[in-house]
């Protein structure tokens, strides 16, 4: 009964009542596996679209996290290395060495 295979792309199987039962591969349907499974094609297309959208969102999220981390590090470095406040002329005058005091190494 199964020779030649009436199931086309499927697997032929003989039942207890000596009838043919076809086991169809993915993507095929029908009693003889001779029709394309349109639901599988739609599901496959939908899966591709959803995967692309989720992949794009994941990539954008990763980029935003990296930008956030870089900015946080930049801000922490700028806070740690702030320049000393400038002194006005009065403070500068107080810090000048006294007159008459010389460094003997340069004499």
JOLINTA-V840157 format. One record per pair of residues at least 12 apart in sequence whose C-alpha atoms are under 7 Angstrom apart, sorted by sequence separation. I is the first residue (numbers start at 1). GAP is how many residues later the second one is. D is the distance in Angstrom with one decimal. If there is no record, write none. Layout:
i:I gap:GAP d:D
i:I gap:GAP d:D
//
This chain:
i:10 gap:12 d:6.0
i:11 gap:12 d:5.0
i:10 gap:13 d:5.4
i:11 gap:13 d:6.4
i:27 gap:13 d:6.1
i:10 gap:14 d:4.4
i:7 gap:15 d:5.6
i:10 gap:15 d:5.8
i:10 gap:23 d:5.7
i:8 gap:24 d:6.6
i:9 gap:24 d:6.4
i:7 gap:25 d:4.5
i:8 gap:25 d:6.2
i:6 gap:26 d:6.6
i:7 gap:26 d:5.7
i:8 gap:26 d:6.4
//
